[in-house]
Amino acid sequence: MRVRSALLTFSIALLVASTALPSFAATPAMEACSAKWADLKTAGKTKGQTWPEYWSKCSKAFAATEQAQPEKATSKKAPEKSAKTAAVDEGDASGSGEQKKACDDKWGTYKARSGAHGWHDYFQFMAKCM
């Protein structure tokens, strides 16, 4: 019963976050990976994996697939501006301090706008931001 309630709460929070923060779901990788993650969560097939772990693997796979098939991506729609690649080199943490500061600034405005509070909301926000 607790698992169902937790899954329902998570699903609602994910839905609210995706409608309240459209800039985070703006990339094709985020949209595709979020849809796959929701399907896995609904089916109970996450195998103990967390969203940040899944996002790391999914975004890298998505980027590799898109690089291998560029004609498929351009046939749908042309990008308006040069997009930052979804894959992140986790071995290079030199810019992580600046990135965290930028996310902290975004957290302050998001918190004021949405009324989010507490460590749980903060970590969910930071996982999406970084």
N, C-alpha and C positions, 0 to 999 in steps of 0.2 A: 504494500500500500504506500509506503514511504517513497519507494522508487518511482511509482507512477506519479505521485504528487510532485516529486522532484523533477521528473521529466516534463510534466505539464508546466510547472513553473519555469523551467529552463526554456521550453518552447515558446511560452508567452513572452518571456524576457527577450529572447532572440527576435521574435516578431516585432516587439516594441522597439528594440534597438535598431532593427533593420529599417523601420519606417521613420524613426526619429533621426537616424544618422545615415542618410542616403550616400554621403560621400565615402563611407567605409565600404559599402557594397557596390561602388561604382565600377570596379574593375571586373572584367569577365572572369578572372581567376577566382575572385572572392565570391561571385555569384555561383559559379559552377561548384566550387568546393563547399560552399554553405549548403547548397541543395543536396549534394552527396552526403554531407555530415548529418543533415536533418533526416535523410532516408536511413542512414546507418543507426542513428539514435532511435528512430521509430521502430526499426527492426531489432534493436538490441544487439547489434553486431559491431560495437565499437571496440571490443576486446580490451577494455580497460584504458583505452587511449583517451587523452584529453584533447580539447579543441586546439590548443596551441601546437601540440605534437602533430595532430592530423593536418592542420593548416600548413605547417612547415613542409611536410612531405607532399601534400596535395599541390601547393603552390609551385613547388619545384617541378613536379611532374607535369603540371599544366604549362609551365614556361617551356619545358623541354618539348612537349607536344606541339605547342604553338610555333616554336622555332623550326621544328621539323616540317610543319605544314603551314607556311606563311600564306599560301594562296587561299586556304580555307578561311583564315582570319580576315583577309582583305575583301573577300567576296560578300561578307555580311555587311560591314560598314567600315568606312575609313576613319581612323582615329583623328580626332580634332587636334591633338597636340601629342608630342612625344611622351609616351607612357613609361613610367619607371617599371622595371622588371619586377615581377612578383616574387621571384626567388631571392633569398637573402643569403649571403655568405656568412654563416655563423662563426666562422673561424676568425673573421676580422671584426673585432669589437672596438676599433678605434673611434668610430662615430657614435657609439651607443650612448655616451654621456650626453651629447647634444640632442640625440633623438629622444632620450628620456625627458630632457628639459622641455623640448617642444611638445611632447605628449602631456607632460604635467601642465603646461599652459593650456592645452586643449581641454584637459580634464577639468580645470577650473571653470572654463566657460560652459562646458557640457553639464557639469554639476549644477551650476547656477540655472541653466536653462531647463534641465530635466528633473531636478530635485533628487538626483541619485546621491547616495551617501554610503559610507562604510567600506570596509576593505574588499568585500566581495564585488561590489559594483566597480571599485577602483581597478581591481585586477582584471575583471572582464574587459573594462575599457582599455587598459594598457595592452592586453593581449591583442585586441583589435588594432590599436594604434601602432604598435611596434611590429 
